[in-house]
Amino acid sequence: MDIIDTLRELITDIMDVEGETITEETYLVRDLGAESIDLLELSVSINHAFQITVKDDELYLRNFRLYIVEAERLGKEPVSYLAERFPFLATGRIAEILADLEVGPAIKIKDLVRYIVYRRED
Amino acid sequence: MKRHDDEKKGLILGGTCELALCLAPMLIAKEIVPVLTFRSEEGQRRIEEKLAPYAGHYETVRLDLNDTASIEAFFSRTSSSCDFLVDFAQSDYEAFIAGADESRIYSYFMENVAARAVFLKHVTRAMLGRRRGRLVYVSSSAAERPAPGQGFYSAAKLASEALYRNCGLEMAGKGITSVILRAGYVEAGRGRIFLETRPDAVKQVPIGRALKAGEVAETILFLLGPAAEGINATVLTMDGGLCAGKIGLLKA
């Protein structure tokens, strides 16, 4: 079973959503309506299912906006500054998130997949 | 006792105290395996001596809030998940605020508040994986009514109460609830020593006596049961009425 299939199972077990609607492009919060406690349970489940150490703040890009402000304050280019803090995300994806941020929480299933791959390699 | 994978286990933090050693046989009688924590070999021996008749029906594990490595080691064990937690752990530090040793202030709160928060994080995450869990924090009437010199003890208790209360608030939807039991004068441990030096203290208690360890343990047992699940994210006071009225004015 690949990562996305396992994630589907974990998410449907935690939230009241249909597994087949979940793709790599699905927004975790915007589309699936994940709440804080669901995210906590999901990180615990990811930790168990993939046997990786999960840092919730990293996984859910919690300080993303804070780092944007920090980059501005320090006069740094935001994409590369964010890439240093979220090394599991490609710079293209970071640029995508930056463009998408005003609409709402931008984290997608594919970001979770990337985090899991990154942690496994760690 | 039959030991199997789905047996009910309860973690007792501060497992060497008299109340914990009073509670353990009650849990064993209900076919629950208490896992008692100790901080030193002396503490482990104390558990083994007191629970000698129940050998094989309980477990012990070294866990010291003052030693973060012991917390990590405990939670790296696959058997670290438990159905409930009863937390008796609390070190003492009596000093006037104005006279306290500064390094001791930091270490005291590090051990009794910060490390407890880290410990609770691990416990609740383990419980979340099973979608069930009950947390009972044994606090003290000194949290609400400290004597002079008990400022640090009281502050740590109140902070710990807040941590437990929020666990119940945040995680009840996932099957994890909490309750705080504030015990008054108890004829056990530090309470007994205090009452021996200050026997008049019980005159302040409306019921006219200190609590027995068995009474407190029975109450904890009730709080661990299904009938008490609705008692969540709150503080219960069990002090014989000590904190209800004006001190020294019990008789009209």
Interface residues (C-beta under 8 A of the other chain):
Chain A: I37 L40 E41 V44 S45 N47 H48
Chain B: R125 L128 G129 E170 M171 G173 K174
